[in-house]
Each structure stands twice: as structure tokens, then as C-alpha cells.
Amino acid sequence: MKYRVLMAAVAIAASFGSSTAAMAQDRYCLQGRIWGYPGNCQFASYAQCMASASGTNASCGINPRYAYARRYRGYR
């Protein structure tokens, strides 16, 4: 019985870790005429996003999914 409880706790903890890593991966979005809104949201840092936007008619912004998740995390 204790083994099952321990395994369930490990599984739950692992799921929280993976969702945080996935959220960090798509923190910034490349936005422009080609990509629309919210855009290409695959950048972990603003610098990565701006490097991809360099030479194009695009800009970078924070991913709305990330922004709203941070805002409402304390209200659950």
C-alpha cells in the first residue's frame, strides 16, 4: 500500500515539473504579419525571439498563455 502511495506522489511531482519546463519553453512569441497573434511561441528568452525576428518585419512579445497563467496562479 505504501509503495502505491509513493509511486502516485512521484508521478504527480513529475507532472508538475514537466508542465513548468514546457511553460518556460514558450515564454515569448514572434509576432508579425506572417505569424499573426499570438504568433510563433517557441522561444524561452526574449533574446532568442529577437534574433529570429532580426531582418524581418516582426517583433516579440510575451506569450499571453504564460502571462495569464502567472497572473491567475495565486487565485486557484
PDB file of N, CA, C, O and CB in Angstrom:
ATOM      1  N   MET A   1       0.820  -1.194   0.000  1.00  0.00           N
ATOM      2  CA  MET A   1       0.000   0.000   0.000  1.00  0.00           C
ATOM      3  C   MET A   1       0.865   1.260   0.000  1.00  0.00           C
ATOM      4  O   MET A   1       0.602   2.204  -0.746  1.00  0.00           O
ATOM      5  CB  MET A   1      -0.934  -0.003   1.205  1.00  0.00           C
ATOM      6  N   LYS A   2       1.911   1.266   0.853  1.00  0.00           N
ATOM      7  CA  LYS A   2       2.788   2.434   0.913  1.00  0.00           C
ATOM      8  C   LYS A   2       3.502   2.647  -0.412  1.00  0.00           C
ATOM      9  O   LYS A   2       3.750   3.785  -0.810  1.00  0.00           O
ATOM     10  CB  LYS A   2       3.810   2.280   2.040  1.00  0.00           C
ATOM     11  N   TYR A   3       3.832   1.557  -1.096  1.00  0.00           N
ATOM     12  CA  TYR A   3       4.511   1.633  -2.376  1.00  0.00           C
ATOM     13  C   TYR A   3       3.637   2.349  -3.410  1.00  0.00           C
ATOM     14  O   TYR A   3       4.140   3.167  -4.179  1.00  0.00           O
ATOM     15  CB  TYR A   3       4.882   0.226  -2.867  1.00  0.00           C
ATOM     16  N   ARG A   4       2.355   2.056  -3.436  1.00  0.00           N
ATOM     17  CA  ARG A   4       1.429   2.694  -4.376  1.00  0.00           C
ATOM     18  C   ARG A   4       1.289   4.184  -4.094  1.00  0.00           C
ATOM     19  O   ARG A   4       1.243   4.994  -5.020  1.00  0.00           O
ATOM     20  CB  ARG A   4       0.056   2.022  -4.310  1.00  0.00           C
ATOM     21  N   VAL A   5       1.223   4.539  -2.835  1.00  0.00           N
ATOM     22  CA  VAL A   5       1.108   5.950  -2.466  1.00  0.00           C
ATOM     23  C   VAL A   5       2.369   6.697  -2.881  1.00  0.00           C
ATOM     24  O   VAL A   5       2.294   7.805  -3.412  1.00  0.00           O
ATOM     25  CB  VAL A   5       0.863   6.105  -0.946  1.00  0.00           C
ATOM     26  N   LEU A   6       3.519   6.093  -2.639  1.00  0.00           N
ATOM     27  CA  LEU A   6       4.787   6.700  -3.021  1.00  0.00           C
ATOM     28  C   LEU A   6       4.868   6.881  -4.530  1.00  0.00           C
ATOM     29  O   LEU A   6       5.292   7.939  -4.997  1.00  0.00           O
ATOM     30  CB  LEU A   6       5.956   5.851  -2.528  1.00  0.00           C
ATOM     31  N   MET A   7       4.477   5.890  -5.290  1.00  0.00           N
ATOM     32  CA  MET A   7       4.510   5.986  -6.756  1.00  0.00           C
ATOM     33  C   MET A   7       3.551   7.053  -7.268  1.00  0.00           C
ATOM     34  O   MET A   7       3.872   7.764  -8.220  1.00  0.00           O
ATOM     35  CB  MET A   7       4.164   4.635  -7.386  1.00  0.00           C
ATOM     36  N   ALA A   8       2.387   7.173  -6.654  1.00  0.00           N
ATOM     37  CA  ALA A   8       1.442   8.209  -7.050  1.00  0.00           C
ATOM     38  C   ALA A   8       2.008   9.598  -6.768  1.00  0.00           C
ATOM     39  O   ALA A   8       1.855  10.512  -7.579  1.00  0.00           O
ATOM     40  CB  ALA A   8       0.107   8.022  -6.321  1.00  0.00           C
ATOM     41  N   ALA A   9       2.660   9.755  -5.619  1.00  0.00           N
ATOM     42  CA  ALA A   9       3.255  11.049  -5.280  1.00  0.00           C
ATOM     43  C   ALA A   9       4.372  11.413  -6.253  1.00  0.00           C
ATOM     44  O   ALA A   9       4.497  12.573  -6.646  1.00  0.00           O
ATOM     45  CB  ALA A   9       3.796  11.030  -3.845  1.00  0.00           C
ATOM     46  N   VAL A  10       5.184  10.429  -6.645  1.00  0.00           N
ATOM     47  CA  VAL A  10       6.260  10.678  -7.607  1.00  0.00           C
ATOM     48  C   VAL A  10       5.677  11.067  -8.966  1.00  0.00           C
ATOM     49  O   VAL A  10       6.189  11.975  -9.621  1.00  0.00           O
ATOM     50  CB  VAL A  10       7.165   9.430  -7.749  1.00  0.00           C
ATOM     51  N   ALA A  11       4.629  10.400  -9.385  1.00  0.00           N
ATOM     52  CA  ALA A  11       4.001  10.709 -10.671  1.00  0.00           C
ATOM     53  C   ALA A  11       3.428  12.124 -10.682  1.00  0.00           C
ATOM     54  O   ALA A  11       3.566  12.845 -11.670  1.00  0.00           O
ATOM     55  CB  ALA A  11       2.894   9.693 -10.982  1.00  0.00           C
ATOM     56  N   ILE A  12       2.800  12.512  -9.610  1.00  0.00           N
ATOM     57  CA  ILE A  12       2.231  13.858  -9.520  1.00  0.00           C
ATOM     58  C   ILE A  12       3.340  14.904  -9.531  1.00  0.00           C
ATOM     59  O   ILE A  12       3.230  15.914 -10.227  1.00  0.00           O
ATOM     60  CB  ILE A  12       1.371  14.004  -8.246  1.00  0.00           C
ATOM     61  N   ALA A  13       4.393  14.674  -8.778  1.00  0.00           N
ATOM     62  CA  ALA A  13       5.516  15.618  -8.744  1.00  0.00           C
ATOM     63  C   ALA A  13       6.169  15.738 -10.119  1.00  0.00           C
ATOM     64  O   ALA A  13       6.553  16.838 -10.517  1.00  0.00           O
ATOM     65  CB  ALA A  13       6.559  15.177  -7.701  1.00  0.00           C
ATOM     66  N   ALA A  14       6.302  14.648 -10.842  1.00  0.00           N
ATOM     67  CA  ALA A  14       6.900  14.673 -12.177  1.00  0.00           C
ATOM     68  C   ALA A  14       6.033  15.453 -13.158  1.00  0.00           C
ATOM     69  O   ALA A  14       6.554  16.140 -14.036  1.00  0.00           O
ATOM     70  CB  ALA A  14       7.115  13.249 -12.689  1.00  0.00           C
ATOM     71  N   SER A  15       4.725  15.353 -13.015  1.00  0.00           N
ATOM     72  CA  SER A  15       3.848  16.092 -13.927  1.00  0.00           C
ATOM     73  C   SER A  15       3.953  17.590 -13.707  1.00  0.00           C
ATOM     74  O   SER A  15       3.837  18.356 -14.663  1.00  0.00           O
ATOM     75  CB  SER A  15       2.401  15.646 -13.754  1.00  0.00           C
ATOM     76  N   PHE A  16       4.169  18.029 -12.480  1.00  0.00           N
ATOM     77  CA  PHE A  16       4.350  19.456 -12.235  1.00  0.00           C
ATOM     78  C   PHE A  16       5.654  19.947 -12.834  1.00  0.00           C
ATOM     79  O   PHE A  16       5.700  21.047 -13.385  1.00  0.00           O
ATOM     80  CB  PHE A  16       4.317  19.752 -10.738  1.00  0.00           C
ATOM     81  N   GLY A  17       6.688  19.175 -12.741  1.00  0.00           N
ATOM     82  CA  GLY A  17       7.984  19.551 -13.295  1.00  0.00           C
ATOM     83  C   GLY A  17       7.950  19.684 -14.800  1.00  0.00           C
ATOM     84  O   GLY A  17       8.555  20.608 -15.345  1.00  0.00           O
ATOM     85  N   SER A  18       7.268  18.798 -15.485  1.00  0.00           N
ATOM     86  CA  SER A  18       7.221  18.843 -16.939  1.00  0.00           C
ATOM     87  C   SER A  18       6.373  20.007 -17.431  1.00  0.00           C
ATOM     88  O   SER A  18       6.697  20.595 -18.464  1.00  0.00           O
ATOM     89  CB  SER A  18       6.678  17.534 -17.489  1.00  0.00           C
ATOM     90  N   SER A  19       5.310  20.359 -16.737  1.00  0.00           N
ATOM     91  CA  SER A  19       4.496  21.481 -17.176  1.00  0.00           C
ATOM     92  C   SER A  19       5.241  22.793 -17.000  1.00  0.00           C
ATOM     93  O   SER A  19       5.067  23.710 -17.801  1.00  0.00           O
ATOM     94  CB  SER A  19       3.180  21.515 -16.413  1.00  0.00           C
ATOM     95  N   THR A  20       6.068  22.900 -15.965  1.00  0.00           N
ATOM     96  CA  THR A  20       6.850  24.109 -15.756  1.00  0.00           C
ATOM     97  C   THR A  20       7.900  24.245 -16.849  1.00  0.00           C
ATOM     98  O   THR A  20       8.126  25.345 -17.354  1.00  0.00           O
ATOM     99  CB  THR A  20       7.513  24.095 -14.369  1.00  0.00           C
ATOM    100  N   ALA A  21       8.537  23.155 -17.219  1.00  0.00           N
ATOM    101  CA  ALA A  21       9.544  23.197 -18.274  1.00  0.00           C
ATOM    102  C   ALA A  21       8.908  23.560 -19.611  1.00  0.00           C
ATOM    103  O   ALA A  21       9.481  24.330 -20.381  1.00  0.00           O
ATOM    104  CB  ALA A  21      10.269  21.850 -18.380  1.00  0.00           C
ATOM    105  N   ALA A  22       7.745  23.018 -19.887  1.00  0.00           N
ATOM    106  CA  ALA A  22       7.054  23.346 -21.126  1.00  0.00           C
ATOM    107  C   ALA A  22       6.643  24.802 -21.145  1.00  0.00           C
ATOM    108  O   ALA A  22       6.703  25.451 -22.189  1.00  0.00           O
ATOM    109  CB  ALA A  22       5.836  22.454 -21.313  1.00  0.00           C
ATOM    110  N   MET A  23       6.230  25.320 -20.013  1.00  0.00           N
ATOM    111  CA  MET A  23       5.821  26.718 -19.938  1.00  0.00           C
ATOM    112  C   MET A  23       7.007  27.638 -20.164  1.00  0.00           C
ATOM    113  O   MET A  23       6.865  28.673 -20.816  1.00  0.00           O
ATOM    114  CB  MET A  23       5.172  27.017 -18.588  1.00  0.00           C
ATOM    115  N   ALA A  24       8.163  27.289 -19.646  1.00  0.00           N
ATOM    116  CA  ALA A  24       9.351  28.119 -19.822  1.00  0.00           C
ATOM    117  C   ALA A  24       9.796  28.126 -21.274  1.00  0.00           C
ATOM    118  O   ALA A  24      10.366  29.114 -21.738  1.00  0.00           O
ATOM    119  CB  ALA A  24      10.486  27.626 -18.927  1.00  0.00           C
ATOM    120  N   GLN A  25       9.547  27.045 -21.999  1.00  0.00           N
ATOM    121  CA  GLN A  25       9.974  26.951 -23.388  1.00  0.00           C
ATOM    122  C   GLN A  25       9.229  27.945 -24.265  1.00  0.00           C
ATOM    123  O   GLN A  25       9.819  28.484 -25.201  1.00  0.00           O
ATOM    124  CB  GLN A  25       9.767  25.539 -23.908  1.00  0.00           C
ATOM    125  N   ASP A  26       7.984  28.200 -24.004  1.00  0.00           N
ATOM    126  CA  ASP A  26       7.186  29.053 -24.887  1.00  0.00           C
ATOM    127  C   ASP A  26       6.808  30.379 -24.228  1.00  0.00           C
ATOM    128  O   ASP A  26       5.657  30.808 -24.297  1.00  0.00           O
ATOM    129  CB  ASP A  26       5.927  28.320 -25.317  1.00  0.00           C
ATOM    130  N   ARG A  27       7.772  31.013 -23.599  1.00  0.00           N
ATOM    131  CA  ARG A  27       7.524  32.249 -22.862  1.00  0.00           C
ATOM    132  C   ARG A  27       7.343  33.459 -23.783  1.00  0.00           C
ATOM    133  O   ARG A  27       6.579  34.368 -23.460  1.00  0.00           O
ATOM    134  CB  ARG A  27       8.664  32.507 -21.902  1.00  0.00           C
ATOM    135  N   TYR A  28       8.038  33.480 -24.928  1.00  0.00           N
ATOM    136  CA  TYR A  28       7.964  34.622 -25.854  1.00  0.00           C
ATOM    137  C   TYR A  28       7.483  34.180 -27.224  1.00  0.00           C
ATOM    138  O   TYR A  28       7.754  33.061 -27.660  1.00  0.00           O
ATOM    139  CB  TYR A  28       9.334  35.310 -25.977  1.00  0.00           C
ATOM    140  N   CYS A  29       6.766  35.073 -27.899  1.00  0.00           N
ATOM    141  CA  CYS A  29       6.191  34.776 -29.204  1.00  0.00           C
ATOM    142  C   CYS A  29       6.713  35.748 -30.252  1.00  0.00           C
ATOM    143  O   CYS A  29       6.793  36.952 -30.011  1.00  0.00           O
ATOM    144  CB  CYS A  29       4.662  34.830 -29.143  1.00  0.00           C
ATOM    145  N   LEU A  30       7.065  35.217 -31.412  1.00  0.00           N
ATOM    146  CA  LEU A  30       7.437  36.004 -32.571  1.00  0.00           C
ATOM    147  C   LEU A  30       6.137  36.425 -33.240  1.00  0.00           C
ATOM    148  O   LEU A  30       5.345  35.577 -33.651  1.00  0.00           O
ATOM    149  CB  LEU A  30       8.372  35.200 -33.555  1.00  0.00           C
ATOM    150  N   GLN A  31       5.914  37.726 -33.352  1.00  0.00           N
ATOM    151  CA  GLN A  31       4.639  38.221 -33.855  1.00  0.00           C
ATOM    152  C   GLN A  31       4.874  39.118 -35.060  1.00  0.00           C
ATOM    153  O   GLN A  31       5.793  39.937 -35.077  1.00  0.00           O
ATOM    154  CB  GLN A  31       3.871  38.982 -32.755  1.00  0.00           C
ATOM    155  N   GLY A  32       4.044  38.950 -36.047  1.00  0.00           N
ATOM    156  CA  GLY A  32       4.139  39.761 -37.249  1.00  0.00           C
ATOM    157  C   GLY A  32       3.036  39.385 -38.209  1.00  0.00           C
ATOM    158  O   GLY A  32       2.150  38.595 -37.883  1.00  0.00           O
ATOM    159  N   ARG A  33       3.096  39.949 -39.379  1.00  0.00           N
ATOM    160  CA  ARG A  33       2.059  39.731 -40.381  1.00  0.00           C
ATOM    161  C   ARG A  33       1.942  38.252 -40.755  1.00  0.00           C
ATOM    162  O   ARG A  33       0.839  37.739 -40.945  1.00  0.00           O
ATOM    163  CB  ARG A  33       2.349  40.565 -41.627  1.00  0.00           C
ATOM    164  N   ILE A  34       3.064  37.584 -40.856  1.00  0.00           N
ATOM    165  CA  ILE A  34       3.060  36.169 -41.249  1.00  0.00           C
ATOM    166  C   ILE A  34       2.521  35.278 -40.135  1.00  0.00           C
ATOM    167  O   ILE A  34       1.792  34.325 -40.408  1.00  0.00           O
ATOM    168  CB  ILE A  34       4.471  35.720 -41.631  1.00  0.00           C
ATOM    169  N   TRP A  35       2.866  35.573 -38.897  1.00  0.00           N
ATOM    170  CA  TRP A  35       2.546  34.693 -37.777  1.00  0.00           C
ATOM    171  C   TRP A  35       1.247  35.045 -37.072  1.00  0.00           C
ATOM    172  O   TRP A  35       0.685  34.186 -36.392  1.00  0.00           O
ATOM    173  CB  TRP A  35       3.659  34.718 -36.791  1.00  0.00           C
ATOM    174  N   GLY A  36       0.754  36.242 -37.197  1.00  0.00           N
ATOM    175  CA  GLY A  36      -0.490  36.612 -36.539  1.00  0.00           C
ATOM    176  C   GLY A  36      -0.330  36.744 -35.038  1.00  0.00           C
ATOM    177  O   GLY A  36       0.752  37.056 -34.541  1.00  0.00           O
ATOM    178  N   TYR A  37      -1.427  36.502 -34.316  1.00  0.00           N
ATOM    179  CA  TYR A  37      -1.412  36.640 -32.857  1.00  0.00           C
ATOM    180  C   TYR A  37      -1.899  35.350 -32.231  1.00  0.00           C
ATOM    181  O   TYR A  37      -2.935  34.862 -32.683  1.00  0.00           O
ATOM    182  CB  TYR A  37      -2.286  37.835 -32.395  1.00  0.00           C
ATOM    183  N   PRO A  38      -1.291  34.770 -31.280  1.00  0.00           N
ATOM    184  CA  PRO A  38      -0.128  35.245 -30.548  1.00  0.00           C
ATOM    185  C   PRO A  38       1.166  35.052 -31.291  1.00  0.00           C
ATOM    186  O   PRO A  38       2.178  35.623 -30.883  1.00  0.00           O
ATOM    187  CB  PRO A  38      -0.045  34.564 -29.242  1.00  0.00           C
ATOM    188  N   GLY A  39       1.196  34.277 -32.362  1.00  0.00           N
ATOM    189  CA  GLY A  39       2.399  34.128 -33.164  1.00  0.00           C
ATOM    190  C   GLY A  39       3.110  32.804 -32.948  1.00  0.00           C
ATOM    191  O   GLY A  39       2.514  31.824 -32.502  1.00  0.00           O
ATOM    192  N   ASN A  40       4.384  32.793 -33.270  1.00  0.00           N
ATOM    193  CA  ASN A  40       5.221  31.606 -33.137  1.00  0.00           C
ATOM    194  C   ASN A  40       5.797  31.594 -31.722  1.00  0.00           C
ATOM    195  O   ASN A  40       6.785  32.274 -31.447  1.00  0.00           O
ATOM    196  CB  ASN A  40       6.364  31.583 -34.218  1.00  0.00           C
ATOM    197  N   CYS A  41       5.199  30.845 -30.850  1.00  0.00           N
ATOM    198  CA  CYS A  41       5.537  30.867 -29.416  1.00  0.00           C
ATOM    199  C   CYS A  41       6.425  29.692 -29.038  1.00  0.00           C
ATOM    200  O   CYS A  41       5.975  28.752 -28.383  1.00  0.00           O
ATOM    201  CB  CYS A  41       4.262  30.848 -28.562  1.00  0.00           C
ATOM    202  N   GLN A  42       7.679  29.745 -29.448  1.00  0.00           N
ATOM    203  CA  GLN A  42       8.588  28.650 -29.137  1.00  0.00           C
ATOM    204  C   GLN A  42       9.882  29.128 -28.506  1.00  0.00           C
ATOM    205  O   GLN A  42      10.854  28.373 -28.470  1.00  0.00           O
ATOM    206  CB  GLN A  42       8.893  27.869 -30.380  1.00  0.00           C
ATOM    207  N   PHE A  43       9.928  30.351 -28.009  1.00  0.00           N
ATOM    208  CA  PHE A  43      11.171  30.927 -27.527  1.00  0.00           C
ATOM    209  C   PHE A  43      11.191  31.036 -26.001  1.00  0.00           C
ATOM    210  O   PHE A  43      10.235  31.503 -25.383  1.00  0.00           O
ATOM    211  CB  PHE A  43      11.384  32.293 -28.150  1.00  0.00           C
ATOM    212  N   ALA A  44      12.298  30.597 -25.415  1.00  0.00           N
ATOM    213  CA  ALA A  44      12.450  30.630 -23.960  1.00  0.00           C
ATOM    214  C   ALA A  44      12.937  31.982 -23.468  1.00  0.00           C
ATOM    215  O   ALA A  44      12.703  32.338 -22.313  1.00  0.00           O
ATOM    216  CB  ALA A  44      13.410  29.547 -23.511  1.00  0.00           C
ATOM    217  N   SER A  45      13.613  32.744 -24.325  1.00  0.00           N
ATOM    218  CA  SER A  45      14.118  34.057 -23.899  1.00  0.00           C
ATOM    219  C   SER A  45      13.774  35.114 -24.942  1.00  0.00           C
ATOM    220  O   SER A  45      13.535  34.810 -26.111  1.00  0.00           O
ATOM    221  CB  SER A  45      15.651  34.011 -23.667  1.00  0.00           C
ATOM    222  N   TYR A  46      13.759  36.331 -24.496  1.00  0.00           N
ATOM    223  CA  TYR A  46      13.473  37.456 -25.379  1.00  0.00           C
ATOM    224  C   TYR A  46      14.586  37.590 -26.424  1.00  0.00           C
ATOM    225  O   TYR A  46      14.316  37.907 -27.582  1.00  0.00           O
ATOM    226  CB  TYR A  46      13.326  38.770 -24.563  1.00  0.00           C
ATOM    227  N   ALA A  47      15.819  37.350 -26.018  1.00  0.00           N
ATOM    228  CA  ALA A  47      16.958  37.451 -26.940  1.00  0.00           C
ATOM    229  C   ALA A  47      16.842  36.435 -28.082  1.00  0.00           C
ATOM    230  O   ALA A  47      17.145  36.763 -29.229  1.00  0.00           O
ATOM    231  CB  ALA A  47      18.280  37.237 -26.179  1.00  0.00           C
ATOM    232  N   GLN A  48      16.410  35.215 -27.781  1.00  0.00           N
ATOM    233  CA  GLN A  48      16.210  34.210 -28.823  1.00  0.00           C
ATOM    234  C   GLN A  48      15.157  34.670 -29.815  1.00  0.00           C
ATOM    235  O   GLN A  48      15.326  34.534 -31.027  1.00  0.00           O
ATOM    236  CB  GLN A  48      15.806  32.865 -28.208  1.00  0.00           C
ATOM    237  N   CYS A  49      14.088  35.206 -29.299  1.00  0.00           N
ATOM    238  CA  CYS A  49      12.995  35.665 -30.150  1.00  0.00           C
ATOM    239  C   CYS A  49      13.445  36.824 -31.033  1.00  0.00           C
ATOM    240  O   CYS A  49      13.152  36.845 -32.228  1.00  0.00           O
ATOM    241  CB  CYS A  49      11.791  36.085 -29.297  1.00  0.00           C
ATOM    242  N   MET A  50      14.153  37.782 -30.454  1.00  0.00           N
ATOM    243  CA  MET A  50      14.614  38.936 -31.226  1.00  0.00           C
ATOM    244  C   MET A  50      15.639  38.533 -32.285  1.00  0.00           C
ATOM    245  O   MET A  50      15.693  39.138 -33.355  1.00  0.00           O
ATOM    246  CB  MET A  50      15.215  39.988 -30.293  1.00  0.00           C
ATOM    247  N   ALA A  51      16.446  37.523 -31.998  1.00  0.00           N
ATOM    248  CA  ALA A  51      17.397  37.035 -33.001  1.00  0.00           C
ATOM    249  C   ALA A  51      16.651  36.455 -34.196  1.00  0.00           C
ATOM    250  O   ALA A  51      17.089  36.624 -35.334  1.00  0.00           O
ATOM    251  CB  ALA A  51      18.341  35.974 -32.390  1.00  0.00           C
ATOM    252  N   SER A  52      15.550  35.785 -33.963  1.00  0.00           N
ATOM    253  CA  SER A  52      14.751  35.234 -35.058  1.00  0.00           C
ATOM    254  C   SER A  52      14.007  36.328 -35.807  1.00  0.00           C
ATOM    255  O   SER A  52      13.771  36.208 -37.009  1.00  0.00           O
ATOM    256  CB  SER A  52      13.761  34.203 -34.526  1.00  0.00           C
ATOM    257  N   ALA A  53      13.642  37.380 -35.114  1.00  0.00           N
ATOM    258  CA  ALA A  53      12.914  38.489 -35.736  1.00  0.00           C
ATOM    259  C   ALA A  53      13.836  39.410 -36.524  1.00  0.00           C
ATOM    260  O   ALA A  53      13.368  40.201 -37.344  1.00  0.00           O
ATOM    261  CB  ALA A  53      12.178  39.289 -34.679  1.00  0.00           C
ATOM    262  N   SER A  54      15.131  39.315 -36.285  1.00  0.00           N
ATOM    263  CA  SER A  54      16.095  40.190 -36.944  1.00  0.00           C
ATOM    264  C   SER A  54      16.001  40.076 -38.461  1.00  0.00           C
ATOM    265  O   SER A  54      16.030  38.978 -39.015  1.00  0.00           O
ATOM    266  CB  SER A  54      17.509  39.860 -36.481  1.00  0.00           C
ATOM    267  N   GLY A  55      15.891  41.221 -39.121  1.00  0.00           N
ATOM    268  CA  GLY A  55      15.823  41.255 -40.573  1.00  0.00           C
ATOM    269  C   GLY A  55      14.448  41.001 -41.146  1.00  0.00           C
ATOM    270  O   GLY A  55      14.286  40.972 -42.366  1.00  0.00           O
ATOM    271  N   THR A  56      13.464  40.817 -40.305  1.00  0.00           N
ATOM    272  CA  THR A  56      12.092  40.611 -40.776  1.00  0.00           C
ATOM    273  C   THR A  56      11.220  41.739 -40.233  1.00  0.00           C
ATOM    274  O   THR A  56      11.657  42.531 -39.398  1.00  0.00           O
ATOM    275  CB  THR A  56      11.540  39.211 -40.331  1.00  0.00           C
ATOM    276  N   ASN A  57      10.030  41.798 -40.700  1.00  0.00           N
ATOM    277  CA  ASN A  57       9.076  42.798 -40.219  1.00  0.00           C
ATOM    278  C   ASN A  57       8.252  42.167 -39.093  1.00  0.00           C
ATOM    279  O   ASN A  57       7.028  42.070 -39.180  1.00  0.00           O
ATOM    280  CB  ASN A  57       8.146  43.313 -41.386  1.00  0.00           C
ATOM    281  N   ALA A  58       8.948  41.740 -38.037  1.00  0.00           N
ATOM    282  CA  ALA A  58       8.297  41.063 -36.917  1.00  0.00           C
ATOM    283  C   ALA A  58       8.863  41.600 -35.612  1.00  0.00           C
ATOM    284  O   ALA A  58       9.913  42.242 -35.586  1.00  0.00           O
ATOM    285  CB  ALA A  58       8.487  39.523 -37.006  1.00  0.00           C
ATOM    286  N   SER A  59       8.151  41.325 -34.542  1.00  0.00           N
ATOM    287  CA  SER A  59       8.592  41.731 -33.207  1.00  0.00           C
ATOM    288  C   SER A  59       8.305  40.584 -32.244  1.00  0.00           C
ATOM    289  O   SER A  59       7.754  39.552 -32.627  1.00  0.00           O
ATOM    290  CB  SER A  59       7.878  43.052 -32.742  1.00  0.00           C
ATOM    291  N   CYS A  60       8.685  40.784 -31.005  1.00  0.00           N
ATOM    292  CA  CYS A  60       8.489  39.748 -30.000  1.00  0.00           C
ATOM    293  C   CYS A  60       7.637  40.278 -28.857  1.00  0.00           C
ATOM    294  O   CYS A  60       7.725  41.449 -28.487  1.00  0.00           O
ATOM    295  CB  CYS A  60       9.839  39.240 -29.472  1.00  0.00           C
ATOM    296  N   GLY A  61       6.825  39.409 -28.314  1.00  0.00           N
ATOM    297  CA  GLY A  61       6.001  39.763 -27.167  1.00  0.00           C
ATOM    298  C   GLY A  61       5.868  38.572 -26.248  1.00  0.00           C
ATOM    299  O   GLY A  61       6.165  37.440 -26.630  1.00  0.00           O
ATOM    300  N   ILE A  62       5.422  38.831 -25.042  1.00  0.00           N
ATOM    301  CA  ILE A  62       5.238  37.745 -24.088  1.00  0.00           C
ATOM    302  C   ILE A  62       4.030  36.907 -24.515  1.00  0.00           C
ATOM    303  O   ILE A  62       3.029  37.435 -24.998  1.00  0.00           O
ATOM    304  CB  ILE A  62       5.051  38.299 -22.642  1.00  0.00           C
ATOM    305  N   ASN A  63       4.144  35.626 -24.331  1.00  0.00           N
ATOM    306  CA  ASN A  63       3.072  34.705 -24.679  1.00  0.00           C
ATOM    307  C   ASN A  63       1.888  34.961 -23.749  1.00  0.00           C
ATOM    308  O   ASN A  63       2.044  34.906 -22.529  1.00  0.00           O
ATOM    309  CB  ASN A  63       3.551  33.222 -24.583  1.00  0.00           C
ATOM    310  N   PRO A  64       0.702  35.240 -24.305  1.00  0.00           N
ATOM    311  CA  PRO A  64      -0.465  35.510 -23.451  1.00  0.00           C
ATOM    312  C   PRO A  64      -0.802  34.352 -22.522  1.00  0.00           C
ATOM    313  O   PRO A  64      -1.267  34.577 -21.404  1.00  0.00           O
ATOM    314  CB  PRO A  64      -1.668  35.825 -24.310  1.00  0.00           C
ATOM    315  N   ARG A  65      -0.581  33.136 -22.956  1.00  0.00           N
ATOM    316  CA  ARG A  65      -0.847  31.974 -22.114  1.00  0.00           C
ATOM    317  C   ARG A  65       0.049  32.003 -20.872  1.00  0.00           C
ATOM    318  O   ARG A  65      -0.405  31.709 -19.766  1.00  0.00           O
ATOM    319  CB  ARG A  65      -0.628  30.665 -22.909  1.00  0.00           C
ATOM    320  N   TYR A  66       1.305  32.354 -21.059  1.00  0.00           N
ATOM    321  CA  TYR A  66       2.243  32.462 -19.941  1.00  0.00           C
ATOM    322  C   TYR A  66       1.884  33.645 -19.041  1.00  0.00           C
ATOM    323  O   TYR A  66       1.896  33.525 -17.816  1.00  0.00           O
ATOM    324  CB  TYR A  66       3.685  32.611 -20.462  1.00  0.00           C
ATOM    325  N   ALA A  67       1.567  34.770 -19.646  1.00  0.00           N
ATOM    326  CA  ALA A  67       1.256  35.975 -18.862  1.00  0.00           C
ATOM    327  C   ALA A  67       0.026  35.768 -17.985  1.00  0.00           C
ATOM    328  O   ALA A  67       0.039  36.126 -16.807  1.00  0.00           O
ATOM    329  CB  ALA A  67       1.034  37.172 -19.792  1.00  0.00           C
ATOM    330  N   TYR A  68      -1.031  35.196 -18.547  1.00  0.00           N
ATOM    331  CA  TYR A  68      -2.251  34.992 -17.765  1.00  0.00           C
ATOM    332  C   TYR A  68      -2.100  33.882 -16.743  1.00  0.00           C
ATOM    333  O   TYR A  68      -2.736  33.924 -15.689  1.00  0.00           O
ATOM    334  CB  TYR A  68      -3.410  34.680 -18.681  1.00  0.00           C
ATOM    335  N   ALA A  69      -1.267  32.884 -17.034  1.00  0.00           N
ATOM    336  CA  ALA A  69      -1.029  31.814 -16.061  1.00  0.00           C
ATOM    337  C   ALA A  69      -0.324  32.377 -14.833  1.00  0.00           C
ATOM    338  O   ALA A  69      -0.661  32.007 -13.708  1.00  0.00           O
ATOM    339  CB  ALA A  69      -0.190  30.674 -16.690  1.00  0.00           C
ATOM    340  N   ARG A  70       0.645  33.263 -15.030  1.00  0.00           N
ATOM    341  CA  ARG A  70       1.344  33.879 -13.896  1.00  0.00           C
ATOM    342  C   ARG A  70       0.383  34.758 -13.098  1.00  0.00           C
ATOM    343  O   ARG A  70       0.447  34.797 -11.870  1.00  0.00           O
ATOM    344  CB  ARG A  70       2.554  34.714 -14.386  1.00  0.00           C
ATOM    345  N   ARG A  71      -0.492  35.450 -13.785  1.00  0.00           N
ATOM    346  CA  ARG A  71      -1.401  36.384 -13.132  1.00  0.00           C
ATOM    347  C   ARG A  71      -2.422  35.680 -12.247  1.00  0.00           C
ATOM    348  O   ARG A  71      -2.724  36.142 -11.147  1.00  0.00           O
ATOM    349  CB  ARG A  71      -2.115  37.216 -14.169  1.00  0.00           C
ATOM    350  N   TYR A  72      -2.951  34.562 -12.730  1.00  0.00           N
ATOM    351  CA  TYR A  72      -4.029  33.886 -12.016  1.00  0.00           C
ATOM    352  C   TYR A  72      -3.572  32.679 -11.208  1.00  0.00           C
ATOM    353  O   TYR A  72      -4.414  31.992 -10.629  1.00  0.00           O
ATOM    354  CB  TYR A  72      -5.071  33.455 -12.986  1.00  0.00           C
ATOM    355  N   ARG A  73      -2.303  32.401 -11.145  1.00  0.00           N
ATOM    356  CA  ARG A  73      -1.803  31.231 -10.420  1.00  0.00           C
ATOM    357  C   ARG A  73      -2.171  31.289  -8.943  1.00  0.00           C
ATOM    358  O   ARG A  73      -2.465  30.255  -8.344  1.00  0.00           O
ATOM    359  CB  ARG A  73      -0.290  31.121 -10.573  1.00  0.00           C
ATOM    360  N   GLY A  74      -2.160  32.477  -8.344  1.00  0.00           N
ATOM    361  CA  GLY A  74      -2.453  32.596  -6.915  1.00  0.00           C
ATOM    362  C   GLY A  74      -3.922  32.523  -6.573  1.00  0.00           C
ATOM    363  O   GLY A  74      -4.263  32.405  -5.397  1.00  0.00           O
ATOM    364  N   TYR A  75      -4.821  32.591  -7.569  1.00  0.00           N
ATOM    365  CA  TYR A  75      -6.247  32.638  -7.307  1.00  0.00           C
ATOM    366  C   TYR A  75      -6.923  31.276  -7.327  1.00  0.00           C
ATOM    367  O   TYR A  75      -8.139  31.202  -7.152  1.00  0.00           O
ATOM    368  CB  TYR A  75      -6.899  33.522  -8.297  1.00  0.00           C
ATOM    369  N   ARG A  76      -6.181  30.201  -7.534  1.00  0.00           N
ATOM    370  CA  ARG A  76      -6.810  28.868  -7.638  1.00  0.00           C
ATOM    371  C   ARG A  76      -7.091  28.261  -6.320  1.00  0.00           C
ATOM    372  O   ARG A  76      -7.615  27.149  -6.251  1.00  0.00           O
ATOM    373  CB  ARG A  76      -5.955  27.939  -8.414  1.00  0.00           C
TER     374      ARG A  76
END
